[in-house]
Amino acid sequence: LQVLQQQVLGGEQAQNKDLKEKHKRREKHADERRLQLAAALQESSEDSSEQALLKVYDSIQKEVRAKSKALEKVQEKLRAAQTEIQDLQLEFGLEKMDYLSTIWRQERELLLCQQLLDQVQSLMWRDCNYSNLERIRRESMWDEESGCWKIPEPVIQRTHLP
């Protein structure tokens, strides 16, 4: 009955000596590590210096579980960061499209104003200062306080012959 119990409790690998030796080496390594960490923790408490929190694991499975939990937390933070990046990229794309549409609209309006000025300029009298658009541009000044252009007043300069 005891032989059957040992076979059932150990499973198929109950008679595998290599596996038993491997388990014993792992346990020995874990015990050595636990003793080293406990000694380091005791030394740090004797020195009364605060060091990083040392975790002593009873078995490799507990260590794996703890590290798996830490990995899951980091992966969750990574997913949150990736989601935030996607949101920011979408928002940036929308703003970019808005800026581009504004630029295109302003370019069309500027072209319309330029064409209107070209048409109106030919109708202006030659003795008016507005007949020369380049001169008006040179004499115009941008006013920072009011946020608009200061354009010279239209003047008609008539020449009188003697």
Backbone as numpy.savetxt, mean C-alpha at the origin, in Angstrom:
# Nx Ny Nz CAx CAy CAz Cx Cy Cz
-2.60 -61.56 25.54 -3.44 -60.36 25.54 -2.57 -59.10 25.54
-1.48 -59.12 26.30 -0.58 -57.97 26.35 0.11 -57.75 25.01
0.47 -58.82 24.34 1.12 -58.70 23.04 0.16 -58.09 22.04
-1.11 -58.53 22.05 -2.11 -57.96 21.16 -2.36 -56.48 21.47
-2.38 -56.17 22.77 -2.58 -54.78 23.18 -1.45 -53.90 22.67
-0.22 -54.34 22.78 0.92 -53.55 22.32 0.88 -53.36 20.81
0.45 -54.41 20.11 0.36 -54.28 18.66 -0.74 -53.31 18.25
-1.88 -53.37 18.96 -3.00 -52.48 18.64 -2.65 -51.05 19.02
-2.05 -50.85 20.20 -1.73 -49.51 20.65 -0.65 -48.87 19.80
0.29 -49.66 19.33 1.37 -49.11 18.51 1.01 -49.03 17.06
-0.01 -49.71 16.63 -0.41 -49.70 15.23 0.51 -50.58 14.42
0.55 -50.35 13.14 1.35 -51.15 12.23 2.84 -50.98 12.50
3.22 -49.83 13.02 4.63 -49.52 13.24 5.10 -49.88 14.65
4.33 -50.67 15.37 4.68 -51.00 16.76 5.98 -51.77 16.84
6.30 -52.59 15.88 7.50 -53.41 15.92 8.68 -52.73 15.20
8.47 -51.54 14.64 9.51 -50.84 13.89 10.49 -50.20 14.87
11.71 -50.75 14.94 12.71 -50.26 15.90 13.27 -48.90 15.48
13.39 -48.67 14.18 13.89 -47.38 13.71 12.96 -46.24 14.13
11.66 -46.50 14.01 10.67 -45.49 14.40 10.73 -45.23 15.90
10.90 -46.29 16.69 11.00 -46.12 18.15 12.24 -45.32 18.50
13.35 -45.61 17.84 14.58 -44.86 18.12 14.42 -43.39 17.73
13.73 -43.15 16.62 13.49 -41.78 16.17 12.65 -41.01 17.18
11.61 -41.68 17.73 10.78 -41.03 18.76 11.60 -40.75 20.01
12.45 -41.68 20.40 13.29 -41.49 21.59 14.25 -40.34 21.38
14.84 -40.23 20.17 15.76 -39.12 19.89 15.02 -37.78 19.92
13.83 -37.74 19.38 13.03 -36.51 19.40 12.69 -36.10 20.83
12.28 -37.07 21.62 11.95 -36.77 23.03 13.19 -36.29 23.77
14.33 -36.95 23.52 15.58 -36.55 24.17 15.96 -35.14 23.76
15.84 -34.85 22.46 16.15 -33.51 21.96 15.21 -32.47 22.58
13.93 -32.80 22.68 12.97 -31.87 23.27 13.28 -31.65 24.74
13.65 -32.73 25.46 14.00 -32.57 26.88 15.24 -31.70 27.03
16.25 -31.92 26.19 17.46 -31.10 26.26 17.14 -29.63 25.98
16.32 -29.42 25.00 15.95 -28.05 24.65 15.17 -27.39 25.77
14.26 -28.14 26.37 13.47 -27.62 27.48 14.38 -27.25 28.64
15.36 -28.08 28.93 16.30 -27.79 30.02 17.14 -26.56 29.68
17.59 -26.45 28.44 18.37 -25.27 28.05 17.55 -23.99 28.17
16.31 -24.05 27.71 15.45 -22.87 27.79 15.11 -22.51 29.23
14.89 -23.54 30.04 14.61 -23.29 31.45 15.81 -22.66 32.13
17.02 -23.14 31.79 18.23 -22.56 32.37 18.40 -21.12 31.91
18.16 -20.87 30.64 18.27 -19.50 30.12 17.24 -18.58 30.77
16.05 -19.11 30.98 15.01 -18.32 31.63 15.38 -18.03 33.07
15.95 -18.99 33.74 16.35 -18.80 35.14 17.48 -17.79 35.21
18.45 -17.86 34.29 19.55 -16.90 34.27 19.04 -15.49 34.01
18.10 -15.38 33.10 17.58 -14.05 32.79 16.79 -13.49 33.97
16.08 -14.35 34.71 15.34 -13.86 35.87 16.30 -13.51 37.00
17.43 -14.24 37.09 18.42 -13.91 38.11 19.09 -12.58 37.79
19.33 -12.34 36.52 19.95 -11.08 36.12 18.95 -9.93 36.15
17.71 -10.26 36.33 16.59 -9.32 36.36 16.56 -8.43 35.12
16.98 -8.98 34.02 16.88 -8.25 32.74 15.72 -8.84 31.95
14.96 -7.95 31.33 13.80 -8.43 30.57 14.25 -8.84 29.18
13.98 -10.10 28.87 14.30 -10.60 27.55 13.01 -11.04 26.89
13.14 -11.53 25.69 11.96 -12.01 24.97 11.39 -13.21 25.71
10.09 -13.36 25.62 9.40 -14.45 26.30 9.81 -15.77 25.65
10.36 -16.68 26.47 10.80 -17.97 25.96 9.71 -18.99 26.23
9.39 -19.75 25.19 8.35 -20.76 25.33 9.02 -22.13 25.37
8.64 -22.90 26.35 9.15 -24.25 26.47 8.04 -25.19 26.05
8.32 -25.97 25.03 7.31 -26.86 24.49 7.51 -28.27 25.04
6.40 -28.91 25.42 6.46 -30.27 25.95 6.73 -31.28 24.85
6.26 -31.00 23.67 6.48 -31.93 22.58 6.54 -31.17 21.27
6.96 -31.85 20.26 7.07 -31.22 18.95 5.69 -30.87 18.42
4.68 -31.68 18.75 3.33 -31.40 18.28 2.83 -30.06 18.82
3.12 -29.78 20.09 2.68 -28.50 20.66 3.41 -27.34 19.99
4.68 -27.55 19.71 5.44 -26.52 19.03 4.87 -26.27 17.63
4.54 -27.36 16.94 3.96 -27.23 15.61 2.62 -26.50 15.68
1.79 -26.83 16.67 0.50 -26.16 16.82 0.68 -24.66 17.07
1.62 -24.34 17.97 1.85 -22.94 18.29 2.33 -22.17 17.07
3.26 -22.78 16.33 3.78 -22.10 15.15 2.73 -22.04 14.05
1.86 -23.02 13.98 0.77 -22.99 13.00 -0.19 -21.85 13.30
-0.49 -21.65 14.59 -1.37 -20.54 14.97 -0.73 -19.21 14.60
0.58 -19.09 14.88 1.29 -17.86 14.54 1.27 -17.65 13.03
1.46 -18.73 12.27 1.43 -18.63 10.82 0.06 -18.21 10.32
-1.01 -18.74 10.92 -2.36 -18.36 10.52 -2.61 -16.87 10.78
-2.10 -16.36 11.91 -2.26 -14.94 12.20 -1.54 -14.08 11.17
-0.33 -14.49 10.82 0.43 -13.74 9.83 -0.25 -13.81 8.47
-0.78 -14.99 8.11 -1.49 -15.12 6.85 -2.74 -14.25 6.82
-3.43 -14.15 7.94 -4.63 -13.28 8.03 -4.24 -11.81 7.83
-3.12 -11.41 8.44 -2.64 -10.04 8.26 -2.26 -9.81 6.80
-1.65 -10.82 6.17 -1.28 -10.72 4.77 -2.52 -10.56 3.90
-3.55 -11.35 4.16 -4.79 -11.24 3.38 -5.41 -9.86 3.56
-5.40 -9.35 4.79 -5.96 -8.02 5.04 -5.16 -6.95 4.29
-3.84 -7.08 4.29 -3.00 -6.12 3.57 -3.24 -6.20 2.07
-3.39 -7.42 1.54 -3.66 -7.57 0.12 -5.01 -6.97 -0.26
-6.00 -7.15 0.59 -7.32 -6.56 0.34 -7.23 -5.04 0.35
-6.48 -4.51 1.29 -6.33 -3.05 1.37 -5.60 -2.52 0.14
-4.60 -3.27 -0.33 -3.88 -2.86 -1.53 -4.81 -2.84 -2.73
-5.65 -3.87 -2.85 -6.60 -3.91 -3.97 -7.59 -2.75 -3.89
-8.05 -2.44 -2.68 -8.97 -1.31 -2.51 -8.31 0.00 -2.92
-7.05 0.19 -2.50 -6.33 1.41 -2.83 -6.08 1.51 -4.34
-5.76 0.37 -4.97 -5.55 0.39 -6.41 -6.84 0.73 -7.15
-7.95 0.19 -6.68 -9.24 0.50 -7.30 -9.56 1.98 -7.13
-9.35 2.49 -5.93 -9.61 3.91 -5.66 -8.69 4.79 -6.52
-7.42 4.40 -6.64 -6.48 5.15 -7.46 -6.92 5.14 -8.92
-7.38 3.99 -9.40 -7.85 3.90 -10.78 -9.04 4.81 -11.03
-9.98 4.85 -10.07 -11.14 5.73 -10.22 -10.73 7.19 -10.23
-9.82 7.57 -9.34 -9.36 8.96 -9.30 -8.63 9.31 -10.60
-7.83 8.37 -11.10 -7.11 8.60 -12.33 -8.08 8.84 -13.49
-9.12 8.02 -13.58 -10.11 8.21 -14.64 -10.81 9.55 -14.50
-11.10 9.95 -13.26 -11.74 11.24 -13.03 -10.83 12.39 -13.47
-9.54 12.31 -13.11 -8.60 13.35 -13.52 -8.46 13.40 -15.04
-8.39 12.24 -15.67 -8.26 12.21 -17.13 -9.49 12.80 -17.81
-10.68 12.47 -17.31 -11.89 13.04 -17.92 -11.93 14.55 -17.72
-11.47 15.03 -16.56 -11.41 16.48 -16.32 -10.43 17.14 -17.30
-9.29 16.52 -17.49 -8.29 17.08 -18.41 -8.84 17.11 -19.83
-9.48 16.03 -20.27 -10.04 16.00 -21.62 -11.11 17.06 -21.80
-11.97 17.22 -20.79 -13.03 18.22 -20.87 -12.42 19.62 -20.96
-11.39 19.89 -20.14 -10.77 21.21 -20.15 -10.04 21.46 -21.47
-9.44 20.42 -22.04 -8.78 20.60 -23.33 -9.80 20.96 -24.42
-10.97 20.33 -24.40 -12.02 20.65 -25.38 -12.51 22.08 -25.20
-12.69 22.50 -23.93 -13.13 23.87 -23.67 -12.06 24.88 -24.10
-10.81 24.55 -23.86 -9.72 25.43 -24.27 -9.67 25.56 -25.79
-9.87 24.45 -26.47 -9.88 24.47 -27.93 -11.05 25.32 -28.45
-12.22 25.20 -27.82 -13.36 26.02 -28.20 -13.05 27.50 -28.00
-12.49 27.85 -26.85 -12.17 29.26 -26.58 -11.14 29.78 -27.58
-10.15 28.95 -27.90 -9.13 29.37 -28.87 -9.75 29.61 -30.24
-10.63 28.73 -30.66 -11.29 28.91 -31.97 -12.19 30.15 -31.97
-12.90 30.38 -30.87 -13.73 31.59 -30.78 -12.88 32.85 -30.86
-11.74 32.85 -30.15 -10.86 34.02 -30.20 -10.31 34.24 -31.60
-9.96 33.18 -32.28 -9.45 33.33 -33.64 -10.51 33.94 -34.55
-11.78 33.54 -34.37 -12.86 34.08 -35.18 -13.15 35.54 -34.84
-13.16 35.85 -33.54 -13.52 37.20 -33.09 -12.39 38.18 -33.39
-11.17 37.71 -33.35 -10.03 38.61 -33.58 -10.08 39.25 -34.97
-10.54 38.50 -35.93 -10.62 39.06 -37.29 -11.69 40.14 -37.39
-12.66 40.15 -36.48 -13.73 41.13 -36.50 -13.37 42.41 -35.74
-12.28 42.37 -34.97 -11.91 43.53 -34.15 -11.31 44.62 -35.04
-11.52 45.82 -34.66 -10.96 46.95 -35.39 -9.46 46.99 -35.16
-8.76 47.42 -36.12 -7.30 47.44 -36.02 -6.80 48.48 -35.02
-7.58 49.51 -34.77 -7.13 50.54 -33.82 -7.48 50.20 -32.38
-8.04 48.99 -32.11 -8.34 48.53 -30.73 -7.17 47.67 -30.25
-6.85 47.82 -28.95 -5.72 47.04 -28.42 -6.04 45.54 -28.36
-7.27 45.14 -28.50 -7.65 43.73 -28.46 -7.49 43.04 -29.81
-7.06 43.79 -30.82 -6.86 43.17 -32.13 -5.59 42.32 -32.16
-4.68 42.55 -31.21 -3.44 41.78 -31.12 -3.48 40.91 -29.85
-3.80 39.60 -30.01 -3.95 38.72 -28.85 -2.62 38.48 -28.12
-1.53 38.45 -28.86 -0.23 38.23 -28.21 0.12 39.40 -27.28
-0.23 40.58 -27.69 0.02 41.75 -26.84 -0.84 41.69 -25.58
-2.10 41.25 -25.71 -2.99 41.12 -24.56 -2.43 40.07 -23.59
-1.94 38.95 -24.14 -1.35 37.90 -23.28 -0.13 38.44 -22.52
0.70 39.21 -23.18 1.89 39.77 -22.51 1.51 40.75 -21.41
0.46 41.52 -21.63 0.06 42.54 -20.66 -0.82 41.99 -19.54
-1.35 40.79 -19.70 -2.22 40.19 -18.68 -1.37 39.66 -17.52
-1.92 39.74 -16.32 -1.21 39.29 -15.10 -2.15 38.40 -14.27
-1.59 37.37 -13.68 -2.35 36.48 -12.80 -2.38 37.07 -11.40
-3.57 37.20 -10.82 -3.74 37.74 -9.47 -4.00 36.59 -8.51
-3.05 36.33 -7.61 -3.15 35.21 -6.66 -4.30 35.42 -5.68
-4.51 36.65 -5.25 -5.54 36.92 -4.24 -6.94 36.63 -4.77
-7.23 37.10 -5.96 -8.57 36.90 -6.51 -8.68 35.60 -7.29
-7.55 35.03 -7.70 -7.56 33.77 -8.44 -8.06 33.93 -9.87
-7.79 35.07 -10.47 -8.20 35.27 -11.86 -7.18 36.15 -12.57
-7.33 36.26 -13.88 -6.43 37.07 -14.70 -6.87 38.53 -14.68
-5.92 39.42 -14.62 -6.15 40.86 -14.78 -5.80 41.20 -16.22
-6.85 41.48 -16.97 -6.69 41.75 -18.40 -6.81 43.26 -18.63
-5.97 43.81 -19.50 -6.06 45.26 -19.76 -7.41 45.65 -20.35
-7.82 46.81 -20.02 -9.10 47.33 -20.51 -9.00 47.57 -22.02
-10.10 47.33 -22.72 -10.04 47.62 -24.17 -9.97 49.13 -24.42
-9.09 49.48 -25.31 -8.87 50.89 -25.64 -8.85 51.03 -27.16
-9.54 52.02 -27.63 -9.52 52.32 -29.07 -8.60 53.49 -29.26
-7.57 53.30 -30.04 -6.58 54.35 -30.28 -6.78 54.88 -31.70
-7.35 56.03 -31.75 -7.59 56.63 -33.06 -6.48 57.62 -33.36
-6.04 57.51 -34.47 -5.01 58.46 -34.90 -5.68 59.61 -35.64
-5.32 60.83 -35.26 -5.87 62.02 -35.90 -4.84 62.60 -36.84
-5.27 62.78 -38.02 -4.37 63.38 -38.99 -4.50 64.89 -38.92
-3.40 65.56 -39.08 -3.44 67.02 -39.02 -4.13 67.64 -40.23
